[in-house]
């Protein structure tokens, strides 16, 4: 392995030219791509209050469109963007000014995504003569996906030392097949930001398998076509400067939640929807239906733009409660919302059955 430490002059420090593409690692699996004409897409924004251990930047990350690979909270936090922002989630070909967006049907690795059929859309972004691939949590790319992608210059790849989603060999094979010249690792443990119990590994063992590694001291790189190396390199970026580690209060709230102290977690961090939903559901299960209803309804009012999975869970719990209480109109309202917005197949099926049976 040849190691290049970018200290004084890095790729990110070079002034952008009129034909440059800007690539920024926001953190986790979230990246932004800005075209030479200024169009901007963000891929896989993550939820600030779950698992990852650090918050999504509170400002400075705008987008003309958001791409989502799959319906997990650490990839689909589109609530960070204003209502009306274009969101692409399904395979297909789209156009955003001078960016060509090509979504290829893939499959989420392992058994972590059965609730939504293991669907994972692989995104190819082409602009300024540069082809950037983001594969989300995809398993090793299939022959069909490889053919559909064809070629990629830069691969934003979920790779880490535990080889949870795909093996080093699978990454190497696909990179060779696609002609990738730059591999940018993502979705791995960050020593200074990730929590102690973070279930992904680091990247040092993987980096040791790479011939050339560039450790870039910034989150942003500029990509004129001529900046793409002739031989493959791994580029290790830094998270956006706007990323902040969880507060001690949030960390403690998750500790309480894991211990089953749901009300205490809710009181500790009421701004995090999972705690409100967990507490509300537990109250309903304990027979305190009116208290649980009030907690869930209040949470939905406070968290209009938040954690899609828990928003849907709150609506499902309310729909079932309203139905038991004979409030069919209010139950139908929640079920219609689930049918339109939820990505979980079983929740959509329950909503459809209820609405058809009315």
N, C-alpha and C positions, 0 to 999 in steps of 0.2 A: 504494500500500500504506500502510495506517495501522498503525504499530508501537506496541504497548503494552508497556512494560517494567514488569513487576510487581516493585516494589522493597520496599515496606513492607507493603502489604496485598495478598495474592494470593488467588486462589480456594482454594489449598491451605491457606492460613493461617486460613480461616474455620472455626470449630468445627463439627464435624459434628452435624447434628440427627438426630432419631429416624427421619426418613424419607429420610436421605441415602444415596446410593450412593457408595462409595469406589472410585476408579479410580487405580491406580498403575502407572507405567511402571517395570518392573524393569530393563530394558535390552534392546537389540537388538529382537526381536519379542515379548519376554515382558512380559505385563501381568497384573495381578491385579484382580479385580472383587469387591467385598464388598457384599452386599445390605443393605437396611435391617434385616433380621432377623439379620444376621451370617453368612450363608452366604457362602463364598468359593470362587471358581474362579481358577485360573491358566491362562493361555493361552500356549502355545509356549515353555516353558522351554528355555534354550539350554545346550549343552555348554560347560563351563568351560575346556576344553583345546584347542579347535580354532578357528581362523580369526578369531573375533570379536575376540580380543585382551584380553578382560577376563573375570573370573571371575563366575560366578553367586553371589549372596549365600549365605554359608555358614549363615546363621541368619535367622530372622524371616520367612521366606516359606513359610507353611503353606498348605494348601488342602484343601477338602472334595472337590474334583474338579479334574482337570487336563484341559484341552482341547488337542488337537494338530491343527494344520492339515494337516501332511504329515510324511513320514518322513525328514526331513533332520536331522542332528545339531544344527543351530542352531535347531531348532523342537521336537524330540521328546525332550528330556533329562528324561524322567519319573523317572529314577533319583534325582533330588534329593528325592523324596518317599517316605514310608514304603511298604513293600510293603502292598498292600491298598487304597491310595488309588485311588478311581474314576478311570479314564481314558477319555475319549470321543475317538474318532478318526474315526468314520464318520458320514456324513450321517444325519439323523434328528431327532426331537424328544424332548427329555429334560426332566426336572424336578429341580431341586435346591432343596428348600425353597421360598423365594419367588423363585427365579431360573428363568426359562424359557430353555432352551438349544435353539437351532434350528440344526442343521448342514445346510448346503446344498452339494451337489456342485459343485465348481469344477474348474479345471484350472491346474496349475502353469505359470507362464510359461516360455517358451523350452524348451530341451532339457536342462535340468538335472535332470529327475526321471523320465527314461525308465525307470529301473530299477524304479520302482513305478507305472508307467503314468500318470505325470504327475498322479496324484490329489492334490487339495488340497481340504480341507473348509473352507468359509467358515462362520464362527461368528457367530450373532446371539444376544446375551445381553440379555434383557429383565428388568428388576427396578426397583422403585421408580418406575415410570412412565417409565424411561429405556431406550432401545434402543441398545445398543452393538455395533458391527459390527467384527469382526476378520477380515481376508481373507488373512492369511498371505502367501505368495508368488504369489498368484493373478495370472493375466493379466487384461487388461481384462474386467470382468464381462460375462458373456453376457446376452442378453435373458432367457433362462430363469432365470438366477440373480437378475437384477434383479427379475423378477416374484416369485420365491420370497421374496426378502428384503422387498420391499414398501416399507418405510420404515426409516430409521435416524437417530437423533439425533447419535450420535458415531461416527466412522469411524476406527479404528486402521489406518492405511494404509501399506503399503510404497511409499514414494515417495522418490526421491533424484535428484540432479542429472544422473546419467548416463542416467536413464530406462531402466534395464535391464529392469525387469519390466513396467512400463506407462508410457505417456506422460502428461505433465501434462494433455493434452487428455482422455485417457481417464478420469483421476481427476476432472477437472472435470465431465465429462458424467455420470458415475455419481453423483457427489455431488448434482448438480442433480436427477437422476431420483429419487434416494432421499430427497430433502429433508434432507440432512445439514446440520447447523448447526455442528458442531465436527469439524475434521480434525486428527488427532494423528499426525504422521509417525513412522515407525519404520524399523528395518532400514537405517540409513544410517551413514555414516562419522562417528565421534565424534573430534574433533581430539585430545582429551586421552587417549583410551583405545584407539582402534583402531590396529592396527599399520600401518607405513608402506606395506605392500603390500596393504592391504585393498582389495578389488575393487569396493566400492560408493562412490558419491559422497556429498558432503554434501547439505545442503538449502537453502543460501542462494539459489541460482538459483530453486528452486521457491517459496520463501517470497516472493520478489520478485513472483510472480504472484498472491499472495493479497492481498485487499483489507485484511484486518485480521489482525494477528499478535500473539498474546500469548506473550511469553517468560516462562515461569513458573519460578521459582527452586527448585522442589521436584519430587519425583517423584510426589506424591500430590495429587489434586484431589477435591473433594466435589461431587456432582451431584444436588442436588434439582432437580426439573423446572424450577423457576423460574430456575435458573442457566444453562440452555441459552439461548444468545443468539438473538435473533429473526433476525439475519442471519449468514451463515456466517463463521466465524473459524478460523484455524489456531492451535493451542495447542502450543507447544514445551515439553515437559517435560524434566526432568533425570533421569538414571538413579538408581535406588535408592542410598541412602547406603551400602548394604552391598556395592556393586559395587567390585571392585578390579582394577586393571590387572595384566596378567601380570607375573610376576617376570622378571628378566633371565635366570634359568636356563631358564624355559619358552621364552622368546623364542629363546635360543641353541639349545635342543633342536630347535625347528622349523627353524632355519637349517641345522643339521647334517642333519636329515631331508631337507630339500630338496636338499642336496648329495649325497644318497645314502649318507651315513654313518649307517647304520641302528643299528648297535650303539652308536655314540657317542651318538646321540640317546636311545636306550633307557637308557644309563647316566646320562645327564644328567637325565632326568625319567622315572623308572620308574613314577611315579604316573599317567602319561598312557597310556591303553590303545593308541592308535594306534602308539606307538613299540614297544611289546612285540609287537604283532601283526605290524608290518612286519619286525621283527627275526626273529621266529619263522618267518614265511613264507619269508624269505630263506634261513634256515638249512636248511629243508626242501628248497627249490629247489636248494641247493648240495649236497644229498646228506647233510647232517648231520641226519638225521631225528630221532634221539633227542634231540639238543640242542634242535632246533626244537620238538619235542613238549613237552619240559619247559618251555620258555619260554611256549608257548601255554597249557598246562594251568595253570602257575603264575599267569599273567595272569588267567585266568578265576576262579581261586580268590581272588585279591586284589581283583579288580574285579567283584564280584557285581552291583553297581548302577553301571553306567557305560555310556557310549557304545554304544547298541544296534547301530549299524552294525558297529563293530569287534568287539563281542561275537559277532555273527553270523559275521563273517569268520573269527574264531578257530575257531569251531565248525565252519565249513565246511572249513577247512584240516585240522582234526583228523579230521573225518568221512572225508575223502578219504584221509588217511594211514592211519587205522585200516583202511579197506577194502583198501588196498594190502597192508597187513600181515596180512590175513586175520582181523582182529578185528571180525567182522561185528556182533556185539552192541553193541560200543562205537560203531561207525560208525552203527548204527541209532539209538542213543540221541541222538547229536548231530543226525542228520537229523530225528528227531522234534521236537527242540527248534526247529530251523530252520523246519519246517513250521508249527509253532504260533506262533512269535514273529517270524519275519523278515517284512519288508515288501517285500523285493526279489523280483519275480516269478520271475526265472530261478533264484534259489536255492531258492525254494519248489518250483519245477518239478523241479529236480534231486533234492530231498529226496523228493518224492512218487514220482518214478520209481524211486528206490532202494528205498523202503519197499514199494511195490507189487510190485516184482520179487523181493523176498525169498522 
